[in-house]
Amino acid sequence: MSNSALIAIAALFAAAAVPAGAEQWDVTKDKSLVVHRLTATDLRMTVVCDPEGAFSPPQNYLFVQRRGQRVETGQLTVSEGDDSVNLPIIGAAAVPTGNVENWNRGMDMLFGGRGVNVAVGEVGAQLQAERIANVCTAR
């Protein structure tokens, strides 16, 4: 079998790993911070994670844009089936302070690779993002 045939087969398997029409997290690393970006219809989310403890204590943030405008206050609702969490946005960011359990459940849903719904106010989206490692767990 030729190299080009092997590459074509590998590409088919890689494409099959992400459902058709699925959003994809754009993941970058900046020093020891991991930055996740995802755009779905009118919502854009940026999740900044500090898995290696660059800050003491480690800091995690979630920023949301709704229709191109940064959300300064409100809440991001993340739901999967009957499970739903609200992540308060204060000062343009949601942080795990105050309710670590909700934060961790929300991050598990966002990064879990299952269909989830997200909403800020009247703007919502259904996500079918690929599964990626959740490095945003708060302690």
N, C-alpha and C positions, 0 to 999 in steps of 0.2 A: 504494500500500500504506500502511495506517495506521501510526502510530507504535507502537501497541500490538502490531501484528503483527510489526513489525521487532524490538521488544523480545523477543517470544516466540521468534522465530527465533534471536536472539542468545543467549538463555538455553539453547536446545536445543544450540547449538554449544558453549557453555561447559560444559554438563553432559557432553557427549560427550568432552571433553578429559580428563576424569578417569574411569577405569574404574568401573563400578558397584561399590559396596562398598569402594572404595578409601579408605584413611585419608588425611587431609590434614594437612600440617604447618601449624601455627599459627605464623606468622612475625611477630615484632615487632622494632622497633629501639629501643634505649635508648641515647641519645647515639650513640656510634659502635659499640656492640656490637649484634650481631644474635642474637636469641634464637629458637630453633626448639623447638616443643613438639609431641609426637605421642603419642597414647594408642592402644594396641592391646591389646585384651583385658586381661590382668593386668599389662601392662608400660606404663610411661609414661617417655618419654625427653625430656630437655631438653638441647639442645645450644646452648652459648653460644659465639659466634664473635667474633673480634676482627680483622676484615679490614682495618681502617684503622689498626691499631697503636695503639689507645688506651693499651695497656700496652707497655712496652718491656722485653724483647721481647714481641711479640704473644702473647696467651694464648687458648687454646681449651679448653673443658671439656665433658664429657658427664656428665650426672647421670641415674640410673635409679631408678625406684620399681618395686618388685615387690609386687603385691597391696596397694598403698597404703603400703608401707613403703620408706623410702629404703635403697638398697643401699649399705652402707658399704665392704665389701670383696668381691672376687670378680672376675668378668670378664663382659663382654658379648661374646657371640659373634655375629658378623654373617656370614651366608653367602648366596651367590648361586651356584646351580649347584655346580660343583666348587671354587669359590673361597671361602675362609673366613678370617676374621681374628678374633683375640681381642684385645679392648681391656681391659687390666687396670683394675679399679676399686680405688683406694686412697684412703682418707680421703674416701669418698663421691663421688669424681669419677674419670673416665677422662680422661687428658690425653695429648697427643702426645709428651711427653718420653719418651725411651727408644727408641721405634720409630716415627718419623715416617712411614715407608712404610706400616706397618699402619694408622696413624691415617688417612692419606689414602685408602687403599683402602676402609677402613670407611665413611668419609664419602661417598666416591663411590658406594658401594653404597646407603647410606641415602637419599641425595638423588637417585639416578639414575633413579627412576621405573620401575624393574623390580621384579619380585617378589623379596623377600629374606626370609630367616628370621633372627630375632633370639632370643637366649636368654640368660637369667641363671640359672644353676643348672638346676633342673627346670622353670622357667617359661619358656615360649617362645611366639612368635607368628609367623605368616606375615604379612608386610606387602606391600601393593600400594599404596604411597604415590605421589602425583603427583611428577613430576620438578620439582625446583627447583634454582636455582643453588647450587653448592657454594662458599660463602664461608668455609669452615672449613679450607681447605688449610693445613697446617703447613709451615714452612720449616726 
